[in-house]
Every structure is written in C-alpha cells, then in structure tokens.
Amino acid sequence: MSPVKIGLVGAGVIGKRHIDALDHTPQGELVAIADPSPAAADYAASCGVPIYASAGEMAAKSGAEAIIIATPTERHLDDAMACMQAGVHLLIEKPITATVAEADQIIAYSTQHNLHVLVGHQRRYYPCAHKAKQMIADGVLGQLIGMTGQWNAKKDAPYYEPDWRKDAKAGPVLTNLIHEMDLLRYICGDIVSVSAEVTNHNQNFDKEDAVAISLRFANQAVGTFLLSDRTPSPWTWEFGIGESDRFPKSGQNSMRFLGADAALEFPNLVLWRHDASPGDWGDVISDTPIATEFIDAYRAQCTHLCAVVRGEEEPRITADDATKSLMATLAVMESATSGTRINLPQ
C-alpha cells in the first residue's frame, strides 16, 4: 500500500516537529510545504519537496490527501477552509481556532463535505493518558469525587520581550491551559461549569500572571487547577514526563485524581489505596506504581492520521471534540473577567 500523501502549512518550530514525526512514519510521506517565508523555501528544498505560497495553492496542486496546519492560531480558519475546499482531510494544531464561532465554521463545512478534521492534542496519544482514563472508567478508583492539578513554571525573560506576549491573548491560559483542559476532558469527561480568579500583580502586563480555577464535571466530580508562568516549580506535564528536550525532566506529578476507593497520581501513574478493604483514614495507605510505555506522541499522531485517511480508524479527537476543549479554556478568562461562574453548553 502506497504512503498517504501529506502536505504541511507552516514550516515553523511546530511544523518541523510534525515533519520529523512524519519522517519516522512509513504510512505517510511529505509531498509539499506551504509557507511564504524565504527560510521555508530553503527548508522545503532540503526536504526535497515543492514549496507553495499559500495553503489553498498547495491543496489544489500538490496531490496531498491530508494536510497538517501548523500556522498561528489566528490563521487556522482561513487555512483550513482553503484546504477543505480542495477536498483534503486535515490535522489542525491546537487550539483548533481562536474562537468557537470559527471552529463552528470548520465543523459545518467538514461535516457537509465528509472530510475528517483531526486536532493536534497530542497528549491523548500517550499510554499514561489512556490508562488513567481507562482506570477511572473501569471504576478502579471507585466513584470519581474530584481532581486537583497545576501547571506552574517560570518562563525566561527573553520570552516576554515581544510586546505581543504581554497581551492577554498570549497569556498562559490560551497558550498552555488548552492542553490541560483537553486532558481533563479526555480523562474525567466533559466539563459543565468553570469559575476562575486571575492576578497580574507580578509583571503588571495585560496578560495574567496566575489563575486559580474551579471546575465541575458532567459526572458531578469537582476539580481545582492552578496555572502560572511566573513561579519556579517542577510541576508541569512537560517537566513530569520529559516530553521535550527543551525542558528538564523532574519526574514530578502535576495532577491527582481522587475516587471514593483510591487515588491516582498523573502522568507518572501511582495508585494509592488503603491496605484494608474497605479502608479509611485510620488504615495504612500504600502506593502502587503503574508502568506505561513512553512514546513519541507526534509519531503516533501521524500514524493515526494516515489510518483515518485510509478508513482504518476513527479520529481520536474530532473538530467537535476539540471545540469543547476550546470552550472550556475560553470560559476561564470569561469567568475571571465577569466575576461569574460560566456554564458550558452540553
């Protein structure tokens, strides 16, 4: 069977990460790149593929069966529509779009024209995420009561030098929290309401320095989450699992899921439960590490994209599903601004 022909829109850092994954995916092959920058032209030449100035031109002329969109979020809608009008399937980097209204346009067009739109929430591909979801669904923890989590790191000073990174649109909620909200929805189920408090008293920029979030899930479990890009800590997904060489691995867990019978640390899975059955706070509680394979999630994502195009698998995360993660994330700032709890449509 010949490889699935794949094009890439946006040859920046994340775009090159997708190409590296594709280079290790025999089920697919890169056939073209769309990016108007001179540097992209040189990069395409080094990859041995043609370069196009726009997504639409590449979709129409390259013969790609699927296209990965790795442009800035504000470009996702235009690039996605241009590609879908040429009849190709998509993998769009997260978040799917900047607004829910834009995402709805992609959902409507792809549904009408029977096109698959996958969204690049790559953390769903990790075996630890699947195992945690399965354990909760199977009742290993008993009834899910709640969860607590955090993403806290101190970004370097040069990171904030561009003025646009001082804006609320570039704050940690829209830059980093979208990953966490999608993971929580994947593992615990849909989020039905969000309340949040923010502060910017450290840097005094328009963007937030920290946000404290209260969540309620559809299964009635509750949760809390603390997010900041202004404090040193070992407690983020990236530090905990060693996902990227850019960040030092701490091996520390940043989330805990709490059930009526047991608790689970994540992403390095550790199950805690009382030695007695049924146990309570007067009984010894013991930990059981649960080993899961560490994989390259981008390679797994590329393999899955090829399988979806061939009709061998159903999408792990659709445009509709990813839009719910976007809604939950946007609700954080809406709640902080309005001072009210935001109820999400179900």
Buried (B, 14 or more C-beta within 10 A) or exposed (E): EEBBBBBBBBBBEBBBBBBBBBBEBEBBBBBBBBBEEEEBBEBBEEBEBBBBEBBBBBBBEBEBBBBBBBBEBEBBBBBBBBBBBBEBBBBBBBBBBBBBEBBBBBBEBBEEEEBBBBBBBBBBBBBBBBBBBEBBEEEBBBEBBBBBBBBBBEBEEEEBEEEEBBEBBBBBBBBBBBBBBBBBBBBBBBBBBBBBBBEBEEEEBEBBBBBBBBBBBBEEBBBEBBBBBBBEBBBBBBBBBBBEEEEEBBEBBBBBBBBEBBBBBBBBBBBBBBEEEEBEEEEEBEEEEBEBEBEBBBBBBBBBBBBBBEEEEEBBBBBBBBBBBBBBBBBBBBBBEEEEEBEBEE
